[in-house]
């Protein structure tokens, strides 16, 4: 009757489902055959409607008890597909999420196992390069996160077993005379614990999901090692970093054991995360969803989990898109991200820093990741402060990315301590690639000293149509230590010339009118030319992404952003952060 009614209303189909749901809750002694008959009978009603909560419980039970039933494939598949495509918030209907979890686990119990799951994920994505359903990925990720959390729930509930915050900070390498691990109870809760868990579930979830500030991945050096290192270099010097790297932590690795069932569930859902990371169109959103590290700290202390998840992080690191690999960094300042977790000494590092080097390199070009950090010098300072030792060790082993990092630290004068500088130089000279790059650095430094030597003109204008190569050739021809005013207006220079402009120590006025100078170059200028007073960006392709970096140029008095992609919000932000700004041109922009 409901299917044949000409009336159009959600309740026409929903009411019969509610009736069936109520009858099932009142009749708990039905046979398996009865279960399947009922499911087949109500299947047409589920084509355009989500199952109510009690019916979801009934479906979950059937998936657990008869995962190989044909009903799971023939009836539940379109229901779950509809849930993943149209559900907006699992928080309002958690049993839909539980049903989806149990359905995927039932697929994994079939003979083909993960191959069936993989085909299901592919059917949700579709055959084209772009998934047409924007809700599928966030819903799948929500299901995966909830399932992974459930694997560690018993471990979390057992306070004696849950790793302390100190252990997480120490890379989970101290056991502190803990009691033996208790076996994990997963999903199938005993009746006497159901009410207790329901009461505490929300508070537990909030307390154990990792926020970035809970994870400090630096390995704490023990007192003996510290005394030994400081004795070698004196009280006023930094510890010998190479020696520090060679000191193994004097603590055993903590072991987290899961039951066989929990292990299967964990393996299934981590594999799904791997599958999701293989789709190019899903990878940016997936990286963004995983950037806050939305896993319990117990999972990060579990070697199997972090080892399997490394594939996903590697996929992010290999992606050339800034929106993807920038998600390896922390959500905001003061928080740790995947970059820290998988760096040497981090909670998840098990490969002597190979993934760390890959994250820094990003497609064999260290400057790409640095560009995504917006401030190259700031990024190098952070590495020098927190990860200099691991960088030096990897460079010592011939890692080209780390060799380039150390050379950049020397070139930008990141390291103040003379002993540390000498140690970096020794590290570079210990390998062929390091020796070659250090020699190239020395050549550049000699050219830089010649360029910055006092003398030469105070004003310089390049002819129109000059290129980056022309500018580089001109600046290499003599001394420009006195150059204060440089006009590149109506030339063909691009952001690539910024690396030459930042070497002009006295530059106060720079005219880039009608050039192809963009955001990347602007970020580099704002980092190094902090004494610049006049800047003309009229008719350049700069956007808010680069213009925001100008807030660090506190000496700016005159700024021309005429005919750029400046927004009103960015303009207000710049006015608030540049106290000396007196002349501003924002004509033909959104801020005009």
C-alpha positions, 0 to 999 in steps of 0.5 A: 500500500505504501509503495502504491500510494499516490501521496507524496510524503516522507511519512508514507514510507517511513511509517511502515519502517517504524512499525516493522522496527517496533515489531522486531523489538517486541519479537526477539525469538525470530529465526534466521530465516524469518530475519531474512524474509523480513529484510527482503520484504521491507527492501523496497521501502529502503530505496529512498529512506534511511532505516530507523535506529531499531532497524539499524540494530536489527541489521547490525545483528544480522551482519554480525551473525550471518556476514555471508548471507546473500541479503547482505550483498543484495539488500544492504549494499544499496542501503549503505550506498544511500547512507554514504551519499546522503547522510549529513551528520552521523552525530545525529544518527550514530546507529547509521554509522554502526550499521555501515561499520558492520556492513563493511566488516561483513564484506571483509568476512567473505572469501575475497575479503578486502577485494570485495571491500575495495570494489565497494569503495570503488563503486562509491567513488565511481569510474571517473576521476572525480567522485560526484558525491561530496558526502561519501569521503567524509562519511567513510572517514567518520566510519573509519575513525569510529571503528579504529577508536572501538579497537582501542576502547577496552585498552582506553577503559583500562586505566592501568593499561592506557599509556600515560601522556609522558610515555606518548611524549617519550615515544611510548618507550617507557613501561614504568612497571605496568601490570600485564595487558588485559585482553581487549573486549571489542564491540560485543559488550556484556549486558552489565557493562552497557549502561556504564559504557553509555554513560561514559562514552562521550566523555571518554571520546573527548578525553582520548582523541588526540589533540595536536598539543598532546603529542610532543615527539621529541625524545627526552635525553636521559641525564647520563647522556646529557652530562656526557655530551655537555662535558665534551663541549663545555658549559657554554656550548650546545650539546654535541648533537651527533653524540646525542643521536648515537645515544639509544633511549634506556627504556624498552618499547611499550607493547599494546596487544589487541584481540584477534577480532580487534586486530582484524577490524583495525586492519580492515579500516586502516586498509580502507584509509589506504584505499581512500588515499589512492584516489587523487580527487579525494586526497586533499580532503582526506589530508585535511580531515586527518591533519588534526590527528583524530586518533586516540593516543593509544593508537599512536602508541601502537606500532602496528597502527602507525606502521600501516598508516605510514602508507597514507602519510607517504601518499600525502608527502608524494603529492605535489599539491600544496593543499595536500602536503601542507596538511603534514604540518600542524593545524596551527602554531604550537601544535604537532602534526604528522611531520613531527610524529614521523620525524626521527625521535617521533612516536611513529618513526620506525625507519630512521627518518626516511619518511621524514626526509620524504616529507621534507623533500616533497617530490624531490624538491625541498623548496616546494614544502618550504613554500607551503610553509609560507616562511622558509626561514621560519621553517628552517628555524623550526627544524634547527630548533627541534630536529637538527640532530636527526637532519645531521644524522640523515645527512651523514648517511648521504640523504641529499634532502637533508644535505640541502637543508643543512646548506640552506641553514648555513646560507640563511645564517640560521645557526648562531652557535659557532661549534654547531656551525663547524659540526654541520660543515664537518657533516657536509664534508663527510659525504661526496654529495655534501662536499659538493653542495658545500663547495657550491655554497661557498662559491655563492657566499663569495659572490654574495660578499662581492655583491654586498660590498659597499659601492656601486649605484644607489639607483638602478632601472632595468630596461623593459622586457628584461628577464630573471636571467638578465637581472642575475647577470647584472647583479653578478657583474659588480658591487651593489652594496649601496643600491637603495632604489631598484625599478623592474617595472614593465620587465619580464621578471618573475618570482624567481628573481626574488632569490637575487633581490634578497641579497641587496642589503641596502634596498629600500624602494622596489618597483615591480609594476606590470611584472609577473612577480607572484606570491612565492617571490613576495613571501621570500621578500617579506622574510628577508627585506624587512627594511623595505620602505616603498613597494609597488605591486601594481598590475602584478598577479599577487593574491591574498596568499602572498600579500598577507606575508607583507605584514612582517615588513614593518618599515613599509611606508608606501604600498601600491596594490592597484589592480591586484587580487587584494581582498577587503579583509586582507587590506584591513589586516595589513593596515592593522599590522603595518604601523608606518604605512602612510600611502596605499593604492588599492584602486581596481581591487575588491578593497577599493 
